[in-house]
Amino acid sequence: MPTAPQTTDELYQALQENDRRPYGRTRTVTAEELVDAAEQFAEPVPLVHALLELQEAYTYGAEPRKSPVVFARLLTLFDEQPDVFDERLRHMLFWRFKWVAHALRQLPEIPLASLRQWLTEMRDRYEKAGLGLQPYYGQAYQLAAHVGEDTTPAYELWAARTRTRLSDCEACETCERALYHLTAGDDERALRTWEPVLAGKESCQEEPARSVSYALLPLLRTGRTDRARELHLAGYRGCRRNPSMAQEVGRHLEFCALTGNEARGLELLSENRNLFEEVDSPLDLLGFLTGVEVLLQRVEHLGHGDLPTAGYAGRTWTVAGLRAEVRGRADDLAARFDARNGTTAHTDRRRSRLDRAPLLDTLELTLRSRSLDDVAPAAAPVAASVTATAVRTAAGVPDELPELILHARTSEEQGHPDTHACWARLRTLVATRGYAHPDDPAVGPLVQLRADLLADEASRAGEKDEFALAADLYEEAAGLYDDAGLRGHAAVARASALLASAEIPARGDDAAEAQAAALTAAHASMVRLHEETPGLAPYQEARLLRLRATALGLRLQTSRSEEHVAPAFAEVDLLHEFATRHEVAGQISGALLLRASTYAISGDLPAAVTGIDVLLDRLRAHGPAWHLPRTLGLRGRLQLALRDAQAAYADLTEGLRLAAEWPAEAVDTSRLHGDLAEACMHLGRPDEALRHLTRSAEVELRRGSRTDAFCTYSNAAQLSLDLGRVEDCIALLDSLLAEPDVAAGELDDRLVAQLRLTRARALHAGDDLKAATAEFLALAAESAGWDDDPGSHAIIAAETAVLLGESGEFVRAREAAEQALAAHARDPRYEQLSNCLRELARLQGQQQGPDGLAGALAFLADAGRVADEARAAGYEARGRSLDTALAYEHGRVNAYTGEYEDALAALEKALALLGEPGAEQDQAGEWAECVRLAGVVEGIYLERPAPALTRLDAAIVRLTALGHTDETEPLTSLAARLRDEE
């Protein structure tokens, strides 16, 4: 706190500001400082308020040891000066007797006799104050349940009593009743009892998150897996990283462990590592640690005890090491509670959780389902793909080193998909201390093998569009081939370096022209290199011809120039003729694929399809089989371009089926999934498209193409949000944003900002206005520095302003809107700014009524200037015109604020701008709504039903004649109401 409050007004303002902070150390420390500040004032009321705030901070900040101490001070003040406590303060005081009872249960060092003594104190105080005892009996039942006594008598004494003003909220009492039935083994009755809370009809500070965490396993046991999945996603978000809800987090970890989602469990554990240090409640800590142990026990049982995991600060942990540590601590806590209570209840409950067998082999919880193999640290960039194909390739890859080297080179010559796996094994072997290279003339010297490995590494860099790195590696490989006396190998490596250098993206306004020139120069250098290198083997010469053809194909793709078409075809013909003459099978199909691609780039899609069909026939008859997935993928993309989504879907699905036989990176499985997603969208199958997008991203991630993967994930997140799958969207983005390279700032900052923006929009769609606003404010502050992209800042600031308006903070909303307008002046975003300003006007008029009219009209004036600018620039909005939308909003705002004549005039203007409705349903719907609102203003607020009915009846006739019967329903209803009131 910068400076201590000097007046009681400043103190109350500081208390209000602190109340808006999330629970945690910052809020608690500030509350402690405000108590110190309150003690300087002579009057006791400010101190009472400060102590109440401090007790709340301790209670929900998981510091139960301190809560009773603060309450003791409050109780003393009440006993000494009862008149200080008005009705509201008195209510809060008696309510918090329950908080103290709860805090004492959480501390094993407090004797059981003291817990019972406190309940007696509570009962006596309630009786003396003339208060009902149902809250006391509720606490007595909870103590019996905690200790492990027979709870039936205590439950009946509580549950049969009528609720009072001091009873726990409906949601909390519902949870306690459901837990009683759950403990009795009646899952169905427990779930029926919980339903109002799980459905969101009852809620409080802790609910429904607490109930959800308990309901997950009963839902699974009763076969409601979809409901369990849905509630896990929403419920976990309500308790993550919250020290006062550590037990709930533990139950979510347990749920992951028992549904085949161990990898997600470890991810969530990492996200909640703060709980190891921040939970001061022994009971909460026991529940959390037991959930952690259930997860770690399962991971270790599956053979992954050596996996790294998040744990206590100060050291690194493996799953096995953390499990041993957690087991010791949790066993000790359970023993302490049982010693205090004189039962074995906590040890028994803990053992019951640890002994549970998995309830499902697998349950897809999120859009990003991963296995423990996926989260294992890779020894090399290719480790994941090598693991995925290890079983299939094991029989074909020799174990002996000389044979392995020769096999890798043969595979390289053939373009076989196993090539990368062979080089990966050799790279590991060569890096091992004490590596001894075979003394075998057929194998060649070590320098040749090192060159081979560099060339493979360059190839992989090129596949990830890391062209500068690829060029450097190819050049280094060429030098080593020269040292080994292998001129043909060196020539191929140098030609590959030339192509990679030419593919480095050009910058500036003439980027395409510069890129085409670079590819032209690269091709000329390749031709010279080809001509100047004698003694080339047929496969090497074919490789050089393939590189030459690729360079001219890329030039055509870049320039789209007619003059570049013929040279591209000529190079393809050279390659095809040479490969056919020398029977280089892989390059024959490569030439046919390049020819079809060249037809496609030049705009002759039917010829491209014909060429692909010829290639497919050849591949099916003569191979190589591993070319089929890519070829079918290209055919699928051509069908999409021809707008035959069904044919595209068939080709891509077949390609994906065949791709399963080969390593993913060799057959571009990621591209197949991505194209299938597009086909699914065209066919109206968005959920299937979503699955393919996430699988595409996961393949990219495994191959190390993290930027591409995150871009695809970003598209998947947006699609899930568009589909209304809000919790899926948030869970996916939370998982991505928790990735180490994202947290370390190593991923492109604009891409991360896009992920955060989508998440903020999803939070808003999920009615988490507070979290959404906080994220938008952070993004708006960050994007203010994007001098190269003011338009994006304008959009973010505009959305931020709207969220602030929804929260009623119109001063801050105006500030954000001013930022948006300033950025818009540099890079116009007419429609987005107009939408924002009109919505702010609506919100202010609706929330503040006449008091908000001036502010609302100021927003509409800004929207009017934006509309004027758009009109002058010739901008056309995607939907209704900005002027029409503005007139309609003037009508709504004036209606909200009681200016009914102005409202009707504005709506008349909007109707004139809209014009008479036609066959289009969207335009008819807008027109009908405008008529309806005009009818409300005229017939109800201005009390002129006759002209209002004339308007409505004419509109109903017009819309009915056009077939817009749905649009007439609200008009008919309003007309009936006006006639009833006449």
N, C-alpha and C positions, 0 to 999 in steps of 0.2 A: 504494500500500500504506500503510494508516494508520500502523502502527508496525512497525519491523523485528523479526523473531523474535529472542527473547533466549535461547532454548534450542533444542537440536536437535529436540526434540519439536514445538516451535512451527514450526520450519523445515519439517519433514516434513508437518505439517498444512497449512501454507501452500502447499507444493508440490502436495499433493493437491487443494487448492481451485483452484489455478491450472490444474491439469490438466483440470478440468471446464469451464474457459472455452473459448469458441470461439477458433480461431486468428485472430490479428490484433494490432494495436498494443497493446491493453490487456494481453493475455496476454504479449506479448513484453517490454513494459516491466516488468511484474511479475517475469518470469523474470530479467531483468537485475538488478533490485533484490535478488532472492533469492540470486543469485550473490554479490553484494556482502555480503549478510548471512552467507552460508555461510563466507566467508573469515575471519570473526572466530573461528571454532571451531578448536581445535588439531587435532582429528581430521579427516582428509581425506575420509572417506566422504560426509559431507553436501555437501561441495563437488562431489564427483563427481556426485551426484544432481542438484544444482542446475545443473551444466554440461550434463548430459544433457537436462534440461528446457529449458534455453536453446537448445541446438542444435535440438531439436525445434521450438521456437517459431520460430526463424529458417527452418528448412527448410519448414515448412508455412505460414509467414507470408510466403513469397515474398521472402526476403532472402538469396539464395545467397552474397553476398559475405562475410557474417558467419559462416556455418555452418562453413567450414574453419578459421577462426581459433579458434573454440571447440573444435573437434575436436583442433586442435594442442595445446591445453592438456590435454585429456583424455589424449592419447597420451603426452605428457610425464609426466603423473602415473602412467600405466601403466608406462612404462619405468622410472621412478624407484622406484615402490612397487607392484609387481605384486600383492603380497599383499592390497592394499586392495580389489582387484577380485574379488568372489566370482564364482561361476559365472554368475549372472544378469547382473552388471555387465560381465563379460568378454564374454558373448554380445552384449550391446548395443553394446559398443565395436567389436567386429569387424563387426557388422551395419552400422555407420554409416560404414565405409569406402566403402560404396556411395553413401551420401548425399553424401559429399564429391566422389566422382567425378561424380555428377549435378550438383552445384553448380558444379563447375569447367567442365563442358560449357556451362553457361548463360551464361558470362562471356566475351565475345569478347576481352577484354584479356588473358586468360590464354593464353600460347602453347601451341600444339599439343604441343610437346615436353614441357611441364609436365604436360599431361593424361596423356601416355603414361608419364611418369616416375611419376606418382601410381599408375597401374595396376600398374607394376612394383613399387612399394612395397607395394601391396595383395597382390600375388602372393607376394612374399617373406615378408611377415608371416604370411599364411595358411599357407605351406609350413612356416615355422618353428614355427607353433603346431599343426601336424599337422591342418590343416583342409582339406577338399575344395576344389578350385579351380573348381567349377561357377559360383559367384557371380562370380569374377574373369572367367571367359570370358563371362559375361552382360554385364558392364560393357564388356569389349572389343568385343563385338558392338554394343552401343548406341553406342559411340564411332564405330565404322565406319559405322553407319547415320547418325549425326549429321553426320559429315564428308562423306559421299557416296561412300565407297569401295565397291568390290565387297564386298557383305556375305555372300556365300555361304559362303566359308571360315570366317569368324567365326561365322556362324549355326550351321554344322554342328558346330564345336568346342564351342559352348555347348549347343545343343539335344540333342545326342547324349549328353551327360553326365548322370549320375544326380544328382538333386537332393540337397541337403544341408540341414542345419538352418539354414544361413545364406543359402540361396537366397531370392530374392524370393518373395513369396507366390504361390500358384497363380493368383490372378486377374491379378496383374501380369505373370507369365510368359505366361499365355494371351494377354494383350493384345499383348505383344511378338511372339509367334509369329504372331498374326493380322495384325499390321502388316507383317510380313515378306511374307506372302502378298498383302496388299493392295498393297504397293509393286510386287510382281511382276505386278500386274494381274489377280489371281485373286479376284474379289469373292466368289464362291461358297465357295471354300475358306476365305477369311478369315472369312466369316460362320459357317461350320460350326465353325471353331476358337473363335470368340467365344461360341458359344451357351451354354456353362455360365455365363459371366459375365453375358451379357445376360438370361439366365433367372433370375439372382439366386442361383445355386447356389454361386458363388464371389464373395467381396467382400473389401474392405479399406478403408483410409482414402481411397484415390483411386478405387477401383473399386466399382461398375460405371460411375461417371460418366465416367471417361476413355474406356473402351471404347465406351460409348454414343455419345460425341461423334464418334468416328472411324467408327462403324458406320452413321451416319445416311445418308450418301450412297450407300454400297454397297447398303443396303436399298432405296433409291429406284431405283437402277440395275437391281436385280434384281426390281423390281415389287412389293416388300413394303411398300406405302405405309402400310397400317394399322399395321404393326409399327413403322415409322419414326415415325409420329405418336405412338404410345404411348410409345416410348422417348424421344422429344424432350421430352415433358411431364415424365416422371419424371427423365430425366437432367439436364435443365436445372436443375430444383429442387436437384439434388445439387451443383451447381457455382456457382450464381449468387452474385455479389458476393464470391466467394472469390478473393483475389489469387493463391493458389497454383494455381488452376485457371483462370487467365485464358485459356489456349489453348483449353480446352474451351468456355468461353463464346464465344470467337471462332468456333468451329466451329458452335455453335448459331445464331449470327447468320448465318453463311454458309448454313446449312440453310434459314433463313427466307427469305433472299434468292433462293434457287434453287427455291422452291416457291410463289411468288406471295404470300408472307406478309411483304412488305416493311414493312407497318405494324406487325405484331407485332415484327419485327426492331428497328424504331426504339424501340418500347416497352421491349424487353429491353435495348437499348443505354442508354436512360435509367436503367433500374434498375441498370445496372452502371457508371455513370459514375465510381464510385470507383476503378475499375481503371486509369483513365488516370493516376492519381496514386499509387496504392498498390502497383503491381507493380514491384518492384525488380529482377526477373530479366529481363535483356535478351532471352533466348530466349523466355520466356513472353510478354513484351510484343510481340515480333515476331509470334508466332502470334495473339495477340489483335488487334493492329492490322491484320493481313492480313484476318482475318474481318470486322472493322469496315469495311475498305475494300471488300470484296466487297459488303457490304450497301449502303454509301453509293453505290458505283458503279452498282448496280442502280437505286436510288431516283432518282439523277440521270438515268440513261438513260431512265427513265419520265417525265421532265419535271418532277420535283419537287425540283430542286436548291435552290430557295429555301426549302424547308421548314426550320423551326427544329429543331435536334437537340441532344442532350446531348453535351458534349465536355470538353475540358480546362477546368479551373477558371480563373476570372479574366476570361472574356469570353463573349459569346453567339456561337453558331455556327449557320450554315446547313449543310445537307447538303453543298453544293458546297464551302464554305469548310473544313469539317472534313475532307472527303475529301482536299483538297489538302495540308492539314497532316499527316494520317495517312500519305499516300503518301510525303511527304518523309522522315518519321521512320522508316517501315518500310523504305524503300529503303536508308536509311543503315545500319540495323541488319543487314539482309541482307548488305550489302556488307562490313560489319565481320566478320561470321561467316565469310564466304567468304574474306576476306583472311587471317584466322587459320588457316583450314582448308586453304587452297590449292586450293579447288574453287569451283564456281559453284552448288553444291547448293541453298543457301538462296534465292538469287535465282531459280533455276529452279523450285523448289517454290512459291515465292510467285507467280511468273508463271502457273504452272499453275492455281492456285486462282483468280486474277483472270480468267483466260481462259475459265473454265467457263461454258457457257451454262446457262440455267435448265433444270432437269430436269422440272419440271411447271409448267403455266400456273397452276394453283391446287391447293392441298391444304388442306382445312379442318383447321387444327391445333387450334383451341380452340373453345369454345362462343361465343366473342365474336370472330368473324372480321370484320375491318375492312379497308377499303381505304385507300390513301394520301389519298384525298379526305376520308375520315372523320376523319383526324387533322390535317388542315390547319386552321390557326386561322381561325375564321369572322369575317367583317367585321361581321356582325350576327346576332342570334339566329335569323333565318330563313334564313341563308345555305345551310345544308345542304339544307333542303327546297327552296329555290329552285333550287339546283344539280341536285337529283335530277329536277326536272320541267322543266328549262330547254329540253331538246330538244323536248318535247311542246308547250310553250307558245310557243316562239319564233315560230311562224307566226301565232299568234293575237294576240300582243301587239304593238301598234304601236311603231315606233322613234321617231317624232316626239313631242315632249313634249306638245303640246296633245291629240293623239289618245290618247296614253297616259293622261293625266289623265281624259279623258272615258270611255275604255274601263274604267278602274279603277272609276269611279263607276257605270257601267252594270252591271258585274260585281257590284258591291256590292249594287245594287238587286235583282239576280237571285239573289243568294246563290251566285254561281258560284265553284267551287273555285280558280280562278286569281286571285281577288281579292287574296289575301295576297301573291302573287308580284308583282302590279302595284304594290301599295303599297310593297313592299320596294325595287323599282327606283326608285320616286319618292322614297322616303326617302333613298336614297343620292345621288340627283341634287340634292335640296334641300340636303343637308348639304355639298355641294361648294362650295368657295370660288368666288365669282363667279357663283353661280346667278342666272339671269335668268328671272323668272316671265313666262309669255306674256301679252301685252297683248291678251286675247281675251275678250269678254263671255261667250262660251259656257263658257269655262274658269272664269271667276270670279276673285276676288282671291286673293292668296297666303294671306290669313288663313283662307280656306275650305279650301285645300289642307292647311294646317297642322292644322286641325281634323280633316280626314279622316284624316290620318296618326295623330293622337292617338287617334281612335276605333278605328282598326285596332290600334294598340298595346294599347289597353284590351281589345279583343276577345281578343287573344292572351294577355294576362295572365289573363283570366277562364278561358280554356281550360286554363290551368295551375293553376287554383284559387287564384290570387293575387288574391282578391276585393277586398281593401282597395286595392291598387294600381289595379285595374281601375276601381273606383268613382272614385278621384281623377282618373284620366286621362279618364274619361267626363265628369266635371264640368268639367275644363279644356277639353275639346273643346266642350262645350255653351256655355261662355263665348265661345269664339272664333266659334262659329256665330252667337251673338247679335251679335257685332261685325260679322259679315258680313251680318246682316239675314236669316238663314235660320232662321225660327222652327220650322219643321217638323223640320229636322235637329237643332236644339237640343232639341226635345221628345223625340225618339228617344234622343238621347245621355243626357238626364236620366233617362228611364225606365230605360235600361240601367244607369245609376249606382245608381238605387234598387234594382234587382234585385241588383246586385253587392254592395251594402252589406248587403242582407238575407241574402245567402249566406255572409257572414263567420261562421265557426263560433262558436256560443255555447258558453260554459263553465259548469261547475257541474252540480249534481244535476238542475236543471230546464232543462237545455240544450235539449231537444226542444221544450218548451213555449215557451221564449224565442224559439227559431228560428221556430216557427210564428207567434208574435205579430209578429215582425219581417217575415215574408213577408206577413201580413195587412195590416200598415201600409203596406208597399211597394205592395201591390196597390191599396189605397185611394188612395194618392198618384198612382199611375199613371192610375187612372180620372179623378181630378180634372185631372191634366195633359192627358189626352186630351180631356176636355170643354172645357178652357180654351184649347186651341190651334186656332185656325181655319186654314183653307187648307191642310190636310194633303193631300199627294198620296196616291193609293191605296196605293202600296207602303209609304209611311210609316205610314199608318193601320193597314195590315196588320201592320207591324212592332210597333206599339204593342199591338195586340190579341194578337199572339204573345207579347209580354213579359208581358202580363196573364195569359194562360193558363198560361204557364210558372211564374209566381209561385204560382198556386193549385195547379198540379200539384206543385210542390216542397213546398208546405204540406201537401198530402195525403201525400206521401212521408215527410215528417217526422213528422206527427202520427198517421197511420194511423187517423184519426178518421172514422167513418161520416158525420158531419155535414159533412165537407169534400169528400165525393165529388160531390154534386150541383152545388155551385158550380164545381168544376173542369170538369165536363162542360159546364156552361152557357157558360163562357168559351170552351171549345174549339168549341162550336157557333156562337158569335158569330164567331169567327175563320174557321171553315169557310164560313159563309154569306157573309161579306164578301168573302173571297178568291175564292169561286166567282162571285159577282156581278160582281166587277171583274177576273176572269180573272188573278189573281196566282198563277201556277202553283206557284211554290216554296212559297207559304204554304198552298195547298190541300193539298199533300202533307204540309206541316208540321203542319197541323191534324189530318189523318188519323193521322199518327204520334203526336201528343199524345193523341189519343183512344184509340189502342191501348195506349199507355203507361199512361193513366189506368185502363183496364180491368185491366191487369196489376197496378198498384199496389193497386187495390181488391180484388184476389183473384180476379177473373173471367178466368182464363187462357184458356179456350176462346174467349170473346168477343174477347180481345186478339188471338188468332191469326186469328180471322175478319176482324177489322179490318185486320190486317197483310196478309192475302191480298188484300183489296179494294185496298189501297194498292199492293201489288206489281203487280196487274193494271193499275192506272192508270199507274204509273210506266213499265211496259214499253210501254204504248200511247202515252202523252203526255209522259212525262218529268216533271221533269228527271232525266236518266240518273244524275247524280252522287248522287242520293238513294238509289239502289238498294243500294249497299254498306251504308250505315247501317241501312236497312230490313231487309235480309237479316240483318244482325247482330242486330237486335232480335228477329226471328223465331227466330234460332238460340238466343238466350238464353231465349226463351219455351219452346222445345222442351226445353232443358235443365231448366227448371223443371218441365215436364211429364214429365221423366225419359225422353225419347226422344232419347238421345245420338246415334243414327245420323242422325235427321232434322236435329238441330242441326248435326252435322258437315257434312252436305250443304249446308245453308243458309250456314253460315259459310265453307265452302270456296268456294262460288260468290260470296259477298260479297267474299272476299279476291281472287278472280280479277278481279272487276270493279273493285275498289279500285286495282289496278295501273295503271288508266288515269288516275288522278287524284292530286293531291298527298296525301301520307299523312295530314297533319293535317286536311285537309278532309273525309275520309271515315272518320277514326278507325281507321286501319289497325292501330294499336297495340291497340285494344280487340278488333278481330277476331282478331288473333293470340292475345291472352290468352284469349278465349272458346274459340277452337279448342283451346288447350292443355287447358282444362277438359274439353271434349268428348272429346279424345283420352284423357285419364285415365279417363273413364267407359267408354271403349271398350277399355281395356287396351292402349293404345299410348303408354307413357310416354316412349319415346325421341322420338317425333314431338311429344309435348307439350313436351318439353324444347326442341326446335328452335323451336317457336312462342313459348315464353316468352322465349327470348333475342332473337328477332326483335322481339317486342313491346317489350322493354326498349330495344333499339337505336333503334327508331323514336321512343320517348319521349325518348331522349337527344338525338337529332338536333333535336327540336323544342324542346329546352331544358327539358323537365320532368325534371330530374335526380333529384329525390326519388322520383318515381314510377318512373323507370327503375331506380334502385338497389333499390327495393323488389321490383320484378319480377325483377331479377337475383338478389336474395337468395333468392326462391322457386326460381329456376332452379338456384342452387347447392345448395340443400337437396334438390331433386329429383335432381340428378346424384349427390349423396352417397347418397341412398336407393337409387339404381339401382346403386350400387357403382362408379360412375365417379369414383373418388377423385381421380385426377390431373386430370381435366377440371374437377372442382370446385375444386381448389386453383389451377389455372391461371387460371380465371375470376376467382376472388376476388383473386389476386395482381394481376391486371390492374386490377380495380376499385379496390383499395386503393392502387394507384400513381397514380390520377388526381390531378391537381394540387389540386382543391378538397378532396379527401379528405385529402391530405397536409397541406394548409394549415388543416385543421380547420373548413372552411366548411360541410360537410355535417352533417346532424343526428347528434349524437354517439351516440345510441342505435342509429340505423340502422347506423352504422359499427361499433359494438360487436357488433351482430348478425352482420354480415359476418365480423368477426374470430372470433366464436364458432363460426360454421359452419366457418371455415377451420381453427380449432384442432381441431374434431371430425374434420375430414377428415384432418388430419395424424395424428391418433391412429389413425384407420381405416387410414391408409397406413403404419402401424408406425413413424412418426417420433416416438417417444415424447418425445425430448428437446425438439424444437421445439414439440410440442403442449403439453407441460408449461409451457414458458416463456411461451407465449401465454396459457394458462389462468391462470397466476400474475399476469400483467399485467392481464388482464380482471378477476380477482377483486379485485385492489387498486383498480382503477378503479371497479368496481361497488359497492364498499363505501361509496362516497359517494352512492349513489342512494337518498336518503332517501324519495323518492316511489315507489320500486319495490324494496322489500327482497326480494320473492319472486324476482325475477330474480337478485339477488345470491346468494340461497340456492342456486339451481340451479347457478350458475357456481362458487361456492365448493365445492359438493358434488362436481361433476365434477373440479375441481382436486384435491380430496382423493383421489379415486380414482386419478388419474394419478400423484400422489405415492406412493400405495400401490403402484402397479405398478412404480415405480422403487425400492421398498424403503425409502422415506423416511417411516416411519410416525410419527415425531415431528412432522414438518411436515404430514403428512396429518391427524393429530389436530387441529393448530391450524386447518387449513382447515375441517375438519368442525365444529369449535366455532363458526367464523364462520358456517357454513351453518345450524347449529342456532339461533344467535342471530337471524339474519335470518328463519328459518322461524317463530320465535316471534311475529314481527310480521306476517308474511304467509305463512300455512302452505302448504307444498308437500309434503304427506304422502307421496305415492308416490315422488317423486324423492328425498326425504331417506331414506326407508326403503331404497330401492334402493341408494343410495350407502353407507349405513352397513353394510348386509349385505355388499356387495361388499368393503368395506374389511376386514370381519371375515374373509371368505373369503381375501383376499389375505394378510393377516397370518398366519392359521393355516397356509395352504399354504406360504408362504415361510419361516416361522420355526419351524414345528412346535411342540413343547411350549413353547419359549421365548416364543412369540407368543400363547399361550392367553389370558393375562390381558388383553392389549391387544385381542384379538379379541372376548372376552366383553364388554369395555367398550363396544365398538362395537355389539354386539348388544343390550346393555342400553339404549343410546340408541335403537336401532331399535324396541325394545319400547315405550319411552315414546312414540315417534312413533305407533306402532300404537294405543296406548291413546288418544291424543289424537284420532286419526282416528275411532276407534270412537265416542268421546264426541260428536264433531261430526257423526256420521252419514255420514261420507265412505265411499264405496265405490270400491275400486280397479278399474282397467279390466280387469285379468286376475285372477289368483288373489288371494285376500285377503292383506292384509299379515300377519295372524297365521299363515296357512299358510306363506307364504314365510319368515317368521321361524323357524318351527319347523324347516323343511327346512334353513335355513342353520345353525341350532344343530347339526343332525345332521352337516352337512359339516364345520363347524369342529372339532367334537369328534373326528370321524374323522381329520382332518388332524393333530390334536395328540395322538392316541393315547388319547383318553378314549372308548373304544368303547362302554361300557355307557351313558354319557350320550348318545352319538351315536345308539344304537339307540332309546333312550327318546324322543329328540326326533323321530326319523323316524316312530316309531309315532304320536306326536301329530300330525305333519304328515299322515299317512295318514288319521287320524280326522277331521281338519279338512277334508281334501279330499273325503271320502266315496267311495262306490263309483263307478267310472267309468260314464259313460253313452255316448250316441252322439257327443257332441262330441269331436273329435279332439284339440284342444288340452288339454282336461282329462284325457283318457286318456293323453296323452303325459306330462304332469306326474305323474300317478299311477304310471305305469309306471316313470319314472325314480326316484321315491321308493321304490318296491318294489325296484328294482335296487340302489340304494345300501344299503338295509336288508339286502338279501341279501348284499352284499359284506361289510358290517360283521359281520353275524351268522355267515355261513358261512366267511369267510376270516380276519378279524381276531380274532373271538371263538372261532373254531374250533368252531362248532356247526352243522355242515352239514345235519343232519337237519331242524331247524325252518326253516332257510333254504330248503331244497328244498321243504318243504311250502308255504311262503309263495310261492315262485316258481312252482311248479306250479299253485297255485290262481289266481294272477294270469294265467298264460298261458291257462288254460281260460276265465277271465272275459273277457279281451281278445279271444280268438279268437271267442267266441260273439257279441261285439259287432261283429266285422268289423275290428278294429284289428290286422291281422296285422303291419304294419310295427313297431308298438310291442312286439310279442312277441319280436322277433329278439334284442335284447340280453339279455332275460330267459332265452331258450332257450340262448344261448351261455354265460351264467353258470351255469345249471343243469348244462349238460354239463361244464363245468370242475369244479364241485363234485363231481359223480359220479365224474369221473376221479380226483380226489384222495382219495376215500373209501377 
